[in-house]
Amino acid sequence: MPKFLLKRWYGLHTVLALSFSLLLLAILTLYHWMYGAIGIVCLVGLVLYVLQAEKGFQRDLRLYLSTVSHRVKKAGEGVIQEMPIGILLFNEEKAIEWTNPFMQSMTGEEMLIGKNLSDVLPGLVIKPEQKKLEFTYNERVYEVLVRPEERLLYFTDITIFKELSVRYQQEKPVLAVIHLDNMDEVGQVMDEQSRTLLSTSVAGVINDWANKHGIYLRRVSSDKFLALMDRLTLEKLEETRFDILDVVREMTADNKIPVTLSIGVGAGVPSYIELGQYAQSSLDIALGRGGDQAAVKVGNKLTFFGGKSNAVEKRTRVRARVIAHALRDLIHEAEHVIVMGHKQADMDSIGASLGVLKAVQVHNKTGYIVLDEVNPSIERLMKEVYAQPELAESFITPEQASRLISGRTLLVIVDTHRPSLVIEPRLLEETSRIVVIDHHRRSEEFIEDPVLIYLEPYASSTAELVTELLQYQSDRIHLDSLIATALLAGIVVDTKSFAFRTGSRTFEAASFLRRNGADTSTVQRFLKEDLSQYVKRARLIMNTEVYLDKMAIATGDLREDYTQVQAAQAADVLLTLSGIQASFVVARRHDDAVLISARSLGDINVQAIMEQLGGGGHLTGAATQMEHVSLKEAVRRLKEAIDATL
């Protein structure tokens, strides 16, 4: 403790002593005046002593402050000169007025004063109100603190920290599950020895690929592998776009059914439990999209690679029977059943809804179908439906459905699995008993926690899936002619009269419907269109440009509105043109949104293109809707998505 502070401490004690002396003097005076006089003399002496001590304290204080000020100033100058932080002062014209030695060593220049800031540090851009930024100079990374009031910049070298940060990110664990999609289907047409050789050769190729990239691989079952890697390896695999998918497919291309892989990857979370959940959910999504692709989930971001081949048709009906029995049990447990499709309902959506309604009626339960509006594509079918009072009473509006639904209601969603596309998304929040039946490739957006999922992208249509489910609802099921016809119409529309995405089970479903009263001539009547609609579509096709020599892009008239069906029909026609491998129709809808319908012969994955624009669908048929954009802007974004995909 400094001496003057000690003196201050003593001075305080002296004041206390003086106060005590005054009190004692008063007491002594009460006893005798002589004692009082002696006390006064002592008190005067004490006061003189205190005054002298105070003068000494002030002198020592001034001396101490001057010494400390000098030491602080000297230390500050030393710190500024030697500290590992650059300091730069500039004026209003951005001319450098002063720097510390760190800036000289940083720039390699002896004299910086007077030079322009942009000449010395090119690329350093200071925006108004910006307090902190990162700046790279001579392969070093600096954190720059900005003091705009004083026009001061502070440079801190954070290169090592950035390198460690990058290394930390690159070394984070990544978990992947690799699944052989169709080994069982391939093995059914091979003898035991050939099947074993095929399995061994495929496993050998996967092992070689893993060793090449430094991936730990462990086979956990006959058709599944577990892979462990880091983020740096994952980035390299993304650069190759998971070429192992193409290698395995091309290696087995000589088989009647080539073997394909599906890969689910989880990354971006610290917990190994969450990594496993991410990997498995990504694999489920990849399989739901038809397989032959990799789904990579990093945090909340999901990216897809591959998907170059159509989904392979499953030759067994075991899954259909299991789903049918599960649906039957759920119908029995429900108070009533509400069926809902997607907005702008088409023939497949309405046909599948009528099929599910029939399954509900078979089990003597009450069912309803939610429909918001009748568009031209289903107008003729709905006229026939409304002509039958029993069927007409089953159709309700979204408002009526909101009043009917409860916790015991079974909600069946058909022909979509995306919450944003259903007719009334609020119904999804009113019950936890939700069934999803769909044939579209699974997208990142999916209805949360359904109790039953029947998602089969190999199927031609949802009507085909529902038809198979109906066959297992009762031993002797009898379909109304109109319901059977509506289901057949849904299959005909989605397969373009059995020309696309048609498998053996598609014909089996059509045969079952035909035996149960489906009328093909009525289907054609449902699909007829007016002359004005035909001319409108022809005008749309006339406004077509060929992009990249193999893609046709048609743009609708700004003064006309188009339906999704009209756009899809125009895209189908464009696909028949010579040299065209994919077609896109961009048109404005009645609510001022822009719709894009895409079709492909299979060489170009239009689903991947539409997913970049917020849509989805199949490899050969997909669509999207865009809000608050012009047709010109929509076409520009479409071309960017095509370029990015190709």
PEDA-V59300 format. One record per backbone hydrogen bond with DSSP energy under -0.5 kcal/mol. NH is the residue of the N-H (numbers start at 1). CO is the residue of the C=O. If there is no record, write none. Layout:
# PEDA-V59300
nh: (NH:NH)
co: (CO:CO)
This chain:
# PEDA-V59300
nh: (5:6:7:8:9:10:11:12:13:14:15:16:17:18:19:20:21:22:23:24:25:26:27:28:29:30:31:31:32:36:37:38:39:40:41:42:43:44:45:46:47:48:49:50:51:52:53:54:55:56:57:58:59:60:61:62:63:64:65:66:67:68:69:70:71:72:73:74:75:76:77:78:79:80:81:82:83:85:86:88:89:90:91:94:96:97:98:100:103:104:105:106:107:108:109:112:114:115:117:120:121:124:125:126:127:130:131:133:135:137:137:140:142:143:144:144:145:145:146:147:148:151:152:153:154:155:156:156:157:158:158:159:162:163:164:165:166:167:168:169:170:171:172:174:175:176:177:178:179:180:181:181:183:186:187:188:189:190:195:196:197:198:199:200:201:202:203:204:205:206:207:208:209:210:211:212:213:214:215:216:217:218:220:220:221:224:225:226:227:228:229:231:231:232:234:235:236:237:238:239:240:241:242:245:247:248:249:250:251:252:253:255:262:263:264:265:266:267:275:276:277:278:279:280:281:282:283:284:285:286:287:288:289:290:291:293:294:295:296:296:297:297:298:298:299:299:301:303:305:307:308:321:322:323:324:325:326:327:328:329:330:331:332:333:334:334:335:337:338:339:340:341:343:350:351:352:353:354:355:356:357:358:359:360:361:362:363:363:364:365:368:369:370:371:375:378:379:379:382:383:384:385:386:387:388:389:392:393:394:395:396:396:401:402:403:404:405:409:410:411:411:412:412:413:413:414:414:415:419:421:422:422:423:427:428:429:430:430:431:434:435:436:437:438:441:442:447:450:451:452:454:456:456:459:465:466:467:468:469:470:471:472:472:473:474:477:479:484:485:486:487:488:489:490:491:492:493:494:495:496:496:497:499:500:503:506:507:508:509:510:511:512:513:514:515:516:517:518:520:523:524:525:526:527:528:534:535:536:537:538:539:540:541:542:543:543:544:545:547:547:550:551:552:553:554:554:555:556:560:562:567:568:569:570:571:572:573:574:575:576:577:580:581:581:582:583:584:585:586:587:587:589:592:594:595:595:596:597:598:599:600:601:606:606:609:610:611:612:613:613:614:615:616:618:622:623:624:626:634:635:636:637:638:639:640:641:642:643:644:645:646)
co: (2:2:3:4:5:6:7:8:9:10:11:12:13:14:15:16:17:18:19:20:21:22:23:24:25:26:27:28:28:32:33:34:35:36:37:38:39:40:41:42:43:44:45:46:47:48:49:50:51:52:53:54:55:56:57:58:59:60:61:62:63:64:65:66:67:68:69:70:71:72:73:74:75:76:77:78:79:83:155:153:98:151:95:91:115:89:89:87:100:100:101:102:103:104:104:110:96:112:94:116:117:121:123:124:125:127:129:144:142:135:140:137:135:156:133:142:143:154:131:152:146:147:147:88:145:86:143:154:84:141:156:141:158:159:160:161:162:163:164:165:166:167:169:229:266:227:264:225:262:223:179:260:180:182:183:184:186:187:191:192:193:194:195:196:197:198:199:200:201:202:203:204:205:206:207:208:209:211:210:228:215:226:218:224:224:221:178:218:176:216:174:170:172:170:230:231:232:233:234:235:236:238:237:242:243:244:245:246:247:248:250:252:179:293:177:295:175:297:271:272:273:274:275:276:277:278:279:280:281:282:283:284:285:287:286:261:305:263:294:303:265:295:296:301:267:297:298:296:294:292:292:317:318:319:320:321:322:323:324:325:326:327:328:329:330:331:408:366:410:368:412:370:421:346:347:348:349:350:351:352:353:354:355:356:357:358:359:360:361:360:337:394:339:396:373:375:375:376:378:379:380:381:382:383:385:387:388:389:391:392:369:394:397:398:399:400:401:406:336:409:433:338:410:411:435:340:412:437:417:418:418:419:341:424:425:426:426:427:427:432:411:452:413:454:617:288:417:447:434:434:436:438:454:456:461:462:463:464:465:466:467:468:469:470:470:474:477:480:481:482:483:484:485:486:487:488:489:490:491:492:493:492:495:495:501:503:503:504:505:506:507:508:509:510:511:512:514:513:518:519:520:521:522:523:525:530:531:532:533:534:535:536:537:538:539:540:542:553:545:551:547:547:582:545:552:584:543:586:557:588:563:564:565:566:567:568:569:570:571:573:574:577:550:579:550:599:552:597:554:585:595:593:589:626:587:593:624:585:622:583:620:581:604:619:605:606:607:608:609:610:611:610:623:621:598:616:596:594:630:631:632:633:634:635:636:637:638:639:640:641:642)
